[in-house]
Structure formats: structure tokens, C-alpha cells
């Protein structure tokens, strides 16, 4: 059974698995904030690390970002 095409929260994705952003389940201000960081619908990212009760580290293109768990939980992705 393949996991491609299923929608997950960014928090639920395993490390180093490419995933495409399909939706951001937050308000307009969250969407704009993430867009300024390069996180928008259609972009491919990888989760690099998760700190215990801390930020989620992601890689987009060649940039590394740290996002809070609240933000990360609102980013919906599908596996590539």
C-alpha cells in the first residue's frame, strides 16, 4: 500500500521524505507569513528534524527553516 496522494499534517510526515504542500489550514495572516518564508501551495519540502516539544526543522530548496509546532500542524502535505 502506497502513501502517495494521501494528505498529512507536516507533523505526521517522517524525516527526509519529500512532500508537496497542498493546503495551509490557518488564517490569511498565517498563510502570508508562511508565504514570506517560502512555504506555499505546490512547493516541495522535507522535514529534517523535530525537537522534543520544540520547532520542526524543514528544508525548502536549499534553505533550512525552523517552524513552531502550531504552524507545522496547519500545513497539509502529500508525499511525493
C-alpha positions as CSV (number, residue, x, y, z in Angstrom):
1,X,0.0,0.0,0.0
2,X,1.5,3.3,-1.1
3,X,1.2,6.5,0.9
4,X,1.4,8.8,-2.2
5,X,-1.6,11.0,-2.7
6,X,-2.7,10.9,0.9
7,X,-2.9,14.2,2.8
8,X,-1.0,14.5,6.1
9,X,-0.1,17.2,8.6
10,X,3.6,18.2,8.3
11,X,4.0,16.9,11.9
12,X,3.0,13.4,10.7
13,X,5.5,13.1,7.9
14,X,8.7,11.1,8.5
15,X,12.1,12.8,8.2
16,X,13.8,13.3,4.8
17,X,10.7,12.3,2.8
18,X,9.8,14.8,0.0
19,X,6.3,16.2,0.4
20,X,4.3,18.8,-1.6
21,X,2.3,21.5,0.3
22,X,-1.3,21.2,-0.7
23,X,-3.0,23.5,1.8
24,X,-2.5,25.7,4.8
25,X,-5.3,25.4,7.4
26,X,-4.9,28.8,9.0
27,X,-6.0,32.3,8.6
28,X,-4.8,34.8,5.9
29,X,-2.1,36.1,8.2
30,X,-0.6,32.7,8.8
31,X,-0.7,32.0,5.0
32,X,1.1,35.3,4.3
33,X,3.7,34.7,7.0
34,X,4.5,31.2,5.6
35,X,4.5,32.5,2.0
36,X,7.1,35.1,3.0
37,X,9.2,32.2,4.3
38,X,8.8,30.3,1.0
39,X,6.1,27.8,2.3
40,X,3.2,28.0,-0.1
41,X,0.9,25.6,-2.0
42,X,2.8,23.5,-4.6
43,X,6.3,23.8,-3.0
44,X,8.2,20.6,-2.2
45,X,9.8,20.4,1.2
46,X,11.5,17.9,3.5
47,X,11.2,17.6,7.3
48,X,14.8,17.4,8.6
49,X,14.3,17.2,12.3
50,X,11.8,17.6,15.2
51,X,13.0,18.9,18.5
52,X,11.2,17.4,21.6
53,X,8.4,20.0,22.3
54,X,10.3,22.4,20.1
55,X,10.4,23.5,16.5
56,X,10.1,21.5,13.3
57,X,13.1,21.9,11.0
58,X,12.3,21.8,7.3
59,X,14.3,22.2,4.1
60,X,12.8,24.1,1.1
61,X,15.0,24.1,-2.0
62,X,18.4,24.9,-0.3
63,X,17.0,26.8,2.7
64,X,16.6,25.5,6.2
65,X,13.7,26.9,8.3
66,X,12.5,26.3,11.9
67,X,8.7,26.4,12.3
68,X,6.8,26.2,15.5
69,X,4.6,23.1,16.1
70,X,1.4,25.1,15.8
71,X,2.4,26.4,12.3
72,X,3.6,22.9,11.3
73,X,0.4,21.3,12.3
74,X,-1.6,23.6,10.0
75,X,0.5,22.7,6.9
76,X,-1.1,19.9,4.9
77,X,1.2,17.9,2.6
78,X,1.1,14.9,0.3
79,X,4.0,12.6,-0.2
80,X,5.9,12.8,-3.5
